[in-house]
Amino acid sequence: MRTYCFPIVLGLSLIAAMMVSAPHAAAQLAEPIIIDHTCTDLEAIPEAWIEEAKSQIRASYGHTSHGTQPIDGMQLLMDDPANNGLYDFTTNGSVVTGMLSIMDRTPAFDIGWGDGNFHLRTRDYLDTDGHDRNLVIWSWCGQVSDLEQAHIAEYLNRMEQLEADYPGVTFVYMTGHLDGTGTEGNLHQRNEQIRAYCLANNKVLYDFADIESYDPDGEAYLHLYADDGCNYNGGNWANEWCAENPGSPLCEECEICAHSESLNCNIKARAFWWMMARLAGWQPYAADTLDCDMACQPSSGVLPLPVRFTATLTNTYTGFARRMASQIDITLPDGTGISRWRAGAANLDPGTSSVSVWINTLPATGMMLGESSFTLIGRDVTPAPFNQPPYPPSGMTDSASCTVTGIAP
């Protein structure tokens, strides 16, 4: 089963693994982080998590020409004055406040270059006195197209061994770029092998091929034999999309976009920043901390009617306790409203619920004849420090309701 970017929610943050001064044992991911074509919307990422990534992550990125594509797109984001420096980064490994530190093209070459000993070059680099990298990213060039299952298994094994030997460093896996052979080609089969491994073993995967298999509207082109230049059987999806969306920032021309179109580089840049935010601890949908449930039993009957009202608040956030406030409002059959009929607050540990029960008798009065609506409104009112990054913000609301129909005696 394919696991996409948004629904993935980590049970453990990687923040502990990103301490710059002394990288130490990385937290085991509870679920994989898969960065694919669904992970390109920068507006979905809270700016605080971009800043968190810049302050914590010290990356090295080994690649050759195809691997420059995310960097080329990131350069446009950095050069855009409208972004006010939010997406600033360095490529020489320097650590500068407000900038993501990337040691670009280091170690040298790519995963499959020459003898394929990327793992030995990684070890030599990480064993250097004074290295401060806590994230290692390696890109393929075109080698995956010609590799066999055993070769990919060896790549995965070498990555696994690096993770075991350098527990203070997070390693990013990658797929190979498209080559025009479609879903039946060897490239796709080997990429699927990498994906399956990352999904099964809770790895971080920057899915290079998947990102360039879709246009920004989610239209798929892999089955139409798309290649790394965005060409497919029918045209060039990048050129076509930009012709239909003139003025889109996604179509801004990169100074260089190796082997491809600028749209592809711009999409990959956004996916790269999404990955940085995830590694810093951002959980998409992390604001979903609260769930409400309301039940009225029985739901109808002859007045006067004893009714059991059950209101449940649940802390759905797996990280920390949250403080939840609630109130129940009533709307009577004639439209009259009664606000804050019941109210309260509770501190809830992760995954726990607060259940309140009231038993009230609805009187045999005309105003109670018909459907009365009882609405539970819950709000996350968690105080600092657990209402700010790296924790979800307060303010989330949820609601639930039930009705009781009063019948004349």
C-alpha positions, 0 to 999 in steps of 0.5 A: 500500500502506498503511503503518502506524505500528508497522512503520515504522523510520527509518534516520535520527533527527530529533534533529539537527533538534530542537536548540533553541538553533540549529535547523539543516538537518533530516535527510531522513527515510529513511521516512515517519512516519505517525501513524494509529489504530495509534499510540495505545498510550502504554504502548508508548512508553518514558518516556525518549522522552517526556522526550526529546521534551519537552526537544527539541521546540518546536512551534507548532500552527495550528488552529481548533475541530477542531484543539483535539481533541488538546490537549483530550485531552492536558490530561486526561493532564497533569491525571492525577496517576497520570502524575507529570507525564510528559505535561505541556505548555505552550500559550503557547510557554514553555520549561519543564523537563519540559514539552513546549513548544507555541505553541498556535493559532499562527499563527492560524486553520487551513490552509483559513481565509479565503484559505488563505494559511496558508503566508504566516502561517507565513512571517511567524511563522518570520521573526520575530526570536527565534522558537525553534520547530523543529516546525510543525503545521497542522490543517484544519477542514472545508475538505477536504470541498469541495476539488478535487484541484488544491487539495490539490496546492497545499496539498502544494506550499506545504508542500513549499516551506516545508520547502525554505525553512526546513530547520531546521523539521519540518512536519507534514501532516494529513488533514481530519476525517470528514464522514459521506460514507464511502469514496466521498466526496470527503473520503476521496479528498482524504485519500487524495491527502494520504496517498499524497503523504506516503508517497511523499515521506517526510513526517510525517503526523498522519492526523486522519481515520484516527484517528477512523475506528476505535474502540480495538479497531480496529473500522473505521467509515469505510465506515459513514459515520462523521463527526467526532462518531463517529456512523455508520450504526448509532449512535455508536461512541465511546458504544458502546465506552465503554458496553462498557468502563466505567472505561477512561481513554480514556472520561474526560470532557474539559472540552471535545471540540469537535464530538466525543466525549471518546474521540475526543479522548483517542485523538488525544492519545495519537497526538499524543504518539506523534508527539512521541516519533517526532520525538524519535528513537524507533523502534518496535521499536528494541530489535530489535537482534539476530538469531540463526541456527544451522545444523548440516550434515549434520542426521543420519548414522551415528555417528561423524559429522563435523558443521559447526556455523555460528552467526551473530549479526547487528546489525539496528540501523541506527544504531550498532555493538552488542556481541553475546555468544553461547553454544551449549548442547546437549541430548542425546537422553537429556535431559542438558544441556551449557551453554556448549559454545561462547561468545564476543562480537563488536562488530558494525557496523550491519547486519553479522554475526559468523559462527562455524564449528566442525567436530566429530565426534559420537562413536559412543556411546550418549548420541549416538543420537537427536536432539541439540539445539544452541541458540544464545543471543545477547544484546545487551550493548552498553555505555554510551553506546549502550545508552541513549536515544537508542539502544536499550537492551541486554538483547535476546536471541534464539535459534536452534537445529538438531538432529543425529540420530545413527544407530547404526553 
